Amino acid sequence: MGRFKNNKKSRVIVKPISKKNQEDVSHVTGDKIPKSFVFSRMKLPPSVRQLQMDLRKLMLPYTALSLKEKKRNTLRDFLNVSGPMGVTHFLMLSKTASALNLRVARTPQGPTLTFKIHQYSLASDVAQSQTRPRCPQDLFKSPPLIVLSGFGSQELHLKLATIMFQNIFPSIDINTVKLSTCQRLVLLNYNKDTKLIDFRHYSIRLQPVGVSRRIRKFVQNHQVPDLRNLQDVSDFVTKAGYGSESEGDEEAATVTLSSDLGRVNKGATKSAVKLQEIGPRMTMQLVKVEEGLCTGGIIFSEYVCFFRKCGWKEGKREEEKG
């Protein structure tokens, strides 16, 4: 376990983010692969602390999953550690009496985007709401894909949010990417009417079209089926409820694979793409953008815009009364 010490009294302990078999430079852009720290500089309630762990897991594999903070740690301590480890982004949770905030910052010089979290659900909450939760550990061996919806506005703060989220995960080349590495998806949907961002985290699963669930499980698990009550092997395939039914055969949800993927999905055949939410889930609002790392000039403030708008209305009413 690697340690970096700033002084005897204050230190941040982390395990190395990148393993020996992981690349440090993106073959797509030629730049360093983005890495992150997810932490808080204050004591958090248990549920928010678990949200922080869920965010760390979401940012895998290029994050410090076992980052240990202490009360006396300052932002400078994390910044000093981030340089040698190649960390490019900070995700910082903070809780006050009235609000739960998430700061997303680019190191070492900013900018910093502050989001107010209106609602959130932990990964465990999402799993408990599902009949068949699916979250195998190998999902987190590769970084997630990022999809942004509704961020096409020309407003500066939304452009900065778009750039920040696009660069927080490694870029991919659709011509050379391995399908086996595309196992997760992070979706951010911006509603221009409510100014809220829906944050969702999904697992990606492919299922061959036209193949029953029973046959699919047999091929994947390599388990000998129980044929004692069947007259013939064909009964196992054609049994009512299993033989002709297949999941997700809609044309809009199918793709043609260019190569084999696993034991069931074969190249040049159609497979249905299925998304299953794995959490965490958040509904948040961009409330402030700062030039530097949690400091500097304010580029955007939702509260300033709100008061200006209210002041303009009051002035207009006074003019109408006069």
C-alpha positions in Angstrom: 0.0 0.0 0.0 1.5 3.3 -1.1 1.5 6.2 1.3 2.2 9.9 0.7 3.0 12.1 3.7 2.8 15.9 3.8 3.9 16.1 7.5 3.7 14.2 10.7 0.4 15.5 11.7 -1.6 15.4 8.5 -1.6 12.7 5.9 -3.8 11.0 3.4 -3.5 7.2 3.0 -4.4 5.7 -0.3 -3.8 2.5 -2.3 -2.4 2.8 -5.8 -5.1 3.7 -8.2 -3.7 1.9 -11.3 -2.6 -1.7 -11.4 0.4 -2.9 -13.3 -1.8 -4.2 -16.2 -3.7 -0.9 -16.6 -2.6 1.8 -19.0 -1.9 5.3 -17.8 -2.2 6.9 -21.3 -5.3 6.7 -23.5 -4.6 5.2 -26.9 -7.5 7.3 -28.3 -6.5 10.8 -27.3 -2.9 10.3 -26.3 -3.6 12.1 -23.0 -3.4 10.7 -19.5 -6.3 8.5 -18.4 -8.5 10.5 -16.0 -8.4 9.3 -12.4 -10.4 10.5 -9.4 -10.6 10.9 -5.7 -14.0 10.7 -4.0 -13.9 12.1 -0.5 -15.3 14.4 2.1 -13.7 16.9 4.5 -16.3 16.6 7.1 -18.1 13.9 9.1 -21.0 12.5 7.1 -24.2 10.7 8.2 -24.1 7.0 7.6 -26.4 7.1 4.5 -24.3 9.8 2.9 -21.1 8.0 3.7 -22.5 5.0 1.9 -23.4 7.2 -1.1 -19.7 8.2 -1.1 -18.6 4.5 -1.2 -21.1 3.9 -4.1 -19.6 6.8 -6.0 -16.2 5.4 -5.5 -17.3 2.1 -6.9 -18.9 3.8 -9.8 -15.6 5.5 -10.7 -13.7 2.2 -10.7 -11.2 1.2 -11.9 -9.4 4.6 -12.0 -10.1 5.8 -8.5 -8.9 5.2 -4.9 -11.5 2.8 -3.5 -9.7 2.6 -0.1 -9.0 6.3 0.4 -8.9 7.2 4.1 -9.6 10.7 5.2 -9.0 12.4 8.5 -10.7 15.4 10.1 -7.5 17.4 10.0 -6.9 16.8 6.3 -7.1 19.9 4.2 -7.7 20.3 0.5 -4.0 20.9 0.0 -3.3 17.5 1.5 -5.4 15.8 -1.2 -3.9 18.0 -3.9 -0.3 17.1 -2.9 -1.2 13.4 -3.1 -3.0 13.7 -6.4 -0.1 14.9 -8.4 2.2 11.9 -8.0 -0.7 9.5 -8.6 -2.0 11.2 -11.7 -5.4 12.2 -10.2 -7.2 14.6 -12.5 -10.6 15.0 -10.7 -12.0 15.4 -7.2 -15.6 14.5 -6.2 -16.3 16.0 -2.8 -19.5 15.4 -0.8 -20.5 17.9 1.9 -23.6 17.9 4.1 -25.1 21.0 5.9 -28.2 21.4 7.9 -30.2 22.5 4.8 -28.5 20.8 1.8 -26.3 17.9 0.5 -23.8 19.1 -2.1 -21.5 17.4 -4.6 -18.5 19.3 -5.9 -16.8 18.1 -9.1 -13.4 19.7 -9.6 -10.6 19.5 -12.2 -7.1 19.3 -10.6 -5.0 21.2 -9.9 -6.4 24.5 -11.1 -10.1 24.0 -11.5 -12.8 24.7 -12.5 -15.2 23.5 -9.8 -18.8 22.7 -10.3 -21.1 22.5 -7.3 -24.3 20.4 -7.5 -27.1 20.4 -4.9 -28.4 16.9 -4.5 -32.2 17.0 -4.1 -32.8 13.3 -3.9 -30.6 10.2 -4.0 -30.9 6.4 -3.7 -28.1 4.1 -2.7 -27.0 1.1 -4.8 -28.5 -1.2 -2.1 -31.8 0.6 -2.3 -31.9 0.1 -6.1 -31.1 -3.6 -5.7 -33.8 -4.1 -3.1 -36.4 -2.7 -5.4 -35.6 -5.2 -8.2 -36.8 -8.8 -8.5 -33.5 -10.0 -10.0 -30.7 -7.5 -9.1 -27.6 -8.0 -11.2 -24.2 -6.6 -10.2 -21.3 -9.0 -10.7 -17.9 -7.9 -9.6 -16.3 -8.1 -13.0 -18.6 -5.1 -14.0 -16.1 -2.8 -12.4 -13.0 -4.0 -14.2 -13.6 -1.4 -17.0 -14.7 2.3 -16.7 -18.4 3.1 -17.6 -19.5 4.7 -20.8 -20.9 8.2 -20.4 -24.1 9.5 -22.1 -25.3 13.1 -21.8 -28.8 14.1 -22.8 -30.3 17.6 -22.9 -27.0 19.4 -22.5 -27.1 21.0 -25.9 -27.6 24.5 -24.5 -25.3 27.4 -25.4 -25.2 28.6 -21.8 -21.6 28.7 -20.5 -22.3 26.8 -17.3 -23.9 23.9 -19.1 -21.0 23.8 -21.6 -18.6 23.5 -18.7 -20.7 20.7 -17.1 -20.7 18.9 -20.4 -16.9 19.1 -20.8 -16.4 18.1 -17.1 -18.5 15.0 -17.4 -17.0 14.0 -20.8 -13.5 14.2 -19.4 -14.1 12.5 -16.1 -14.1 9.0 -17.8 -11.6 7.7 -20.4 -12.5 8.3 -24.1 -13.2 5.4 -26.4 -12.8 4.7 -30.1 -15.9 3.0 -31.5 -13.8 1.4 -34.2 -11.3 -0.3 -31.8 -13.1 -0.6 -28.5 -13.5 -4.2 -27.2 -17.2 -5.0 -26.6 -16.3 -7.0 -23.5 -15.2 -3.7 -21.8 -18.6 -2.0 -22.4 -20.4 -3.3 -19.4 -21.6 -0.1 -17.6 -23.3 3.1 -18.5 -23.6 6.4 -16.7 -26.5 8.5 -18.0 -27.1 12.2 -17.1 -30.3 13.8 -18.4 -30.8 17.6 -18.0 -34.3 19.0 -17.8 -34.2 22.6 -19.0 -37.6 23.3 -17.4 -36.8 22.2 -13.9 -33.0 22.7 -14.3 -32.5 19.3 -12.6 -30.1 16.6 -13.7 -31.1 12.9 -13.4 -28.0 10.8 -12.7 -28.3 7.0 -13.4 -25.9 4.1 -13.4 -26.7 1.0 -15.4 -25.2 -2.4 -16.2 -25.2 -3.4 -19.9 -26.2 -6.9 -20.8 -26.5 -8.6 -24.2 -28.8 -11.4 -24.9 -29.1 -13.4 -28.2 -32.3 -12.8 -30.0 -34.5 -15.8 -30.5 -32.9 -18.0 -27.8 -34.9 -19.0 -24.8 -33.9 -18.1 -21.3 -33.5 -21.8 -20.4 -31.1 -22.5 -23.2 -29.2 -19.3 -22.5 -28.7 -20.3 -18.8 -27.6 -23.9 -19.9 -24.9 -22.6 -22.2 -23.6 -20.0 -19.7 -23.6 -22.1 -16.6 -22.4 -25.4 -18.1 -24.7 -27.3 -15.8 -26.3 -30.6 -16.7 -30.1 -30.1 -16.8 -32.5 -32.3 -14.9 -34.1 -34.5 -17.6 -35.7 -37.1 -15.3 -39.3 -36.1 -15.9 -38.9 -35.6 -19.7 -39.4 -38.1 -22.4 -36.9 -36.7 -24.8 -34.2 -34.0 -24.9 -36.3 -32.0 -27.3 -38.8 -31.6 -24.5 -36.2 -29.5 -22.6 -36.2 -27.0 -25.5 -39.8 -27.0 -26.5 -41.3 -27.1 -23.0 -44.2 -24.7 -22.7 -43.1 -21.3 -21.4 -39.5 -21.7 -22.5 -39.2 -23.0 -26.0 -40.4 -20.0 -28.2 -40.2 -17.2 -25.7 -37.2 -14.8 -25.7 -36.5 -11.5 -24.0 -35.9 -8.2 -25.6 -36.5 -9.1 -29.3 -37.7 -5.7 -30.3 -35.9 -4.4 -33.4 -35.1 -1.0 -31.7 -33.2 -2.8 -28.9 -31.1 -5.1 -31.0 -27.6 -4.8 -32.4 -25.5 -7.0 -34.8 -22.2 -8.0 -33.1 -19.0 -7.6 -35.1 -17.3 -10.3 -33.0 -18.1 -13.0 -30.4 -18.9 -11.9 -26.9 -19.0 -14.6 -24.3 -20.3 -18.1 -24.8 -23.8 -17.1 -26.0 -23.5 -14.0 -28.1 -21.8 -14.8 -31.4 -20.5 -12.4 -34.1 -22.7 -11.5 -37.1 -25.8 -12.4 -35.1 -28.4 -10.1 -33.5 -28.4 -9.6 -29.7 -30.8 -7.6 -27.6 -29.2 -4.8 -25.5 -30.6 -4.6 -22.0 -29.9 -2.0 -19.3 -30.4 -2.7 -15.6 -30.0 0.0 -13.0 -27.4 -0.7 -10.4 -27.2 2.6 -8.6 -26.5 5.0 -7.1 -29.2 7.3 -8.3 -29.3 11.1 -7.9 -31.4 14.1 -8.8 -29.2 17.2 -8.6 -28.9 20.8 -9.7 -25.9 22.8 -10.8 -25.9 25.8 -8.5 -22.4 27.2 -8.8 -19.3 27.2 -11.0 -15.9 28.5 -9.8 -12.8 29.3 -11.8 -10.3 27.6 -9.5 -10.2 24.6 -7.3 -13.0 25.4 -4.8 -11.9 29.1 -5.0 -11.6 31.9 -7.5 -14.1 34.0 -9.4 -17.7 32.8 -9.7 -18.6 32.0 -13.3 -22.1 31.0 -12.6 -24.4 31.1 -9.5 -28.0 29.8 -9.6 -28.8 31.9 -6.5 -27.5 35.1 -8.0 -29.5 34.5 -11.1 -32.6 33.8 -9.0 -32.3 37.1 -7.0 -31.6 39.1 -10.1 -34.7 37.7 -11.7 -36.7 38.5 -8.6 -35.3 42.0 -8.5 -36.1 42.6 -12.2 -39.7 41.5 -11.5 -40.1 43.9 -8.5 -38.7 46.8 -10.5 -41.1 46.1 -13.3 -44.0 46.0 -10.9 -43.0 49.4 -9.4 -42.9 50.9 -12.9 -46.3 49.5 -13.7 -47.7 51.0 -10.4 -46.2 54.4 -11.2 
